[in-house]
Amino acid sequence: MTNASPYVVRKKMIKEILEQFDFEKCQKVMTLLNWYWYGIGVPTIERMKESAENRLENAADGVLNRERRVNSNTPFSVSSGGFKATAYKNRYGYLDFLKLEFIVSEWETDNDM
């Protein structure tokens, strides 16, 4: 457990993701698939980082929003443009986990068919 404020911890988590995430690979995939963002085309690395940071901030806000009453073991996700950010909070109500994904294809099903 760290003594840093929740805001500082959140910013450090987001910074780490933005520094380690392979945005170049995402851009290559988008170019290869002819995948464009509306009005932009294939985005620059900087624009992708801005978008990803926005998704991460929104996921953190969503999981911490008291009005939503999200449980500590329930993820809150935000996605757009291929990026999906997921956040969890711990049992004390603080941000505990952040994840960023670039999703090209996904499928789910259940037995309610």
C-alpha positions as CSV (number, residue, x, y, z in Angstrom):
1,M,0.0,0.0,0.0
2,T,1.4,3.4,-0.9
3,N,1.1,6.7,1.0
4,A,0.5,8.6,-2.3
5,S,-2.8,10.3,-2.8
6,P,-5.4,8.4,-4.9
7,Y,-5.0,11.0,-7.6
8,V,-1.2,10.6,-7.8
9,V,-1.6,6.8,-7.9
10,R,-4.1,7.0,-10.7
11,K,-1.9,9.3,-12.8
12,K,1.1,7.0,-12.2
13,M,-0.9,4.0,-13.4
14,I,-2.1,5.8,-16.5
15,K,1.4,7.1,-17.3
16,E,2.9,3.6,-17.0
17,I,0.3,2.2,-19.4
18,L,0.9,5.0,-21.9
19,E,4.7,4.5,-21.7
20,Q,4.6,0.7,-22.1
21,F,1.7,0.1,-24.5
22,D,2.7,-0.7,-28.1
23,F,0.9,2.1,-30.0
24,E,3.1,1.5,-33.0
25,K,1.7,-2.0,-33.4
26,C,-1.9,-0.7,-33.2
27,Q,-1.1,1.8,-35.9
28,K,0.4,-0.8,-38.1
29,V,-2.7,-3.0,-37.7
30,M,-5.0,-0.1,-38.4
31,T,-3.0,0.7,-41.6
32,L,-3.0,-3.0,-42.7
33,L,-6.7,-3.3,-42.1
34,N,-7.5,0.0,-43.7
35,W,-9.2,0.9,-40.4
36,Y,-9.8,4.7,-40.1
37,W,-11.1,6.9,-37.3
38,Y,-13.9,9.1,-38.6
39,G,-12.6,12.4,-39.9
40,I,-9.0,11.5,-39.1
41,G,-8.0,8.4,-41.1
42,V,-5.4,6.3,-39.3
43,P,-4.5,8.3,-36.3
44,T,-1.0,9.4,-35.3
45,I,0.7,7.8,-32.3
46,E,0.1,11.0,-30.3
47,R,-3.6,11.0,-31.1
48,M,-3.8,7.3,-30.2
49,K,-2.2,8.1,-26.8
50,E,-4.6,10.9,-26.2
51,S,-7.6,8.7,-27.0
52,A,-6.2,5.9,-24.8
53,E,-5.6,8.3,-21.9
54,N,-9.2,9.5,-22.2
55,R,-10.5,5.9,-22.1
56,L,-8.4,5.1,-19.0
57,E,-9.6,8.3,-17.2
58,N,-13.2,7.5,-18.1
59,A,-12.9,3.9,-16.9
60,A,-11.3,5.1,-13.6
61,D,-14.1,7.7,-13.2
62,G,-16.7,5.1,-13.9
63,V,-15.5,2.5,-11.4
64,L,-15.1,5.1,-8.7
65,N,-18.4,6.9,-9.3
66,R,-20.4,6.5,-6.1
67,E,-23.7,6.8,-7.9
68,R,-23.0,3.8,-10.0
69,R,-22.3,1.6,-6.9
70,V,-19.8,-0.6,-8.8
71,N,-18.6,-3.5,-6.5
72,S,-14.9,-4.0,-5.9
73,N,-14.8,-7.2,-7.9
74,T,-16.7,-5.8,-10.8
75,P,-14.9,-4.2,-13.8
76,F,-15.9,-1.0,-15.4
77,S,-14.9,-0.7,-19.1
78,V,-15.0,2.1,-21.7
79,S,-14.2,1.5,-25.4
80,S,-13.9,3.3,-28.7
81,G,-11.8,3.3,-31.8
82,G,-10.4,-0.2,-30.9
83,F,-9.2,0.8,-27.5
84,K,-10.8,-0.7,-24.4
85,A,-9.9,0.5,-20.9
86,T,-11.0,-1.5,-17.9
87,A,-10.7,-0.4,-14.2
88,Y,-11.3,-2.1,-10.9
89,K,-11.4,-0.6,-7.4
90,N,-10.4,-2.3,-4.2
91,R,-12.6,-3.0,-1.2
92,Y,-11.7,0.4,0.2
93,G,-13.0,2.2,-2.8
94,Y,-9.7,3.1,-4.4
95,L,-8.5,2.5,-7.9
96,D,-6.7,-0.8,-7.8
97,F,-6.2,-1.9,-11.4
98,L,-6.2,-0.4,-14.9
99,K,-5.9,-2.2,-18.2
100,L,-5.7,-1.0,-21.8
101,E,-6.4,-3.3,-24.8
102,F,-6.6,-2.7,-28.5
103,I,-9.2,-5.1,-29.8
104,V,-9.4,-6.1,-33.4
105,S,-12.0,-8.9,-33.1
106,E,-14.0,-10.3,-30.2
107,W,-17.1,-12.6,-29.8
108,E,-19.1,-13.7,-26.8
109,T,-22.1,-15.9,-26.3
110,D,-24.0,-17.4,-23.5
111,N,-26.7,-20.1,-23.1
112,D,-29.7,-17.7,-23.4
113,M,-30.0,-18.6,-27.1
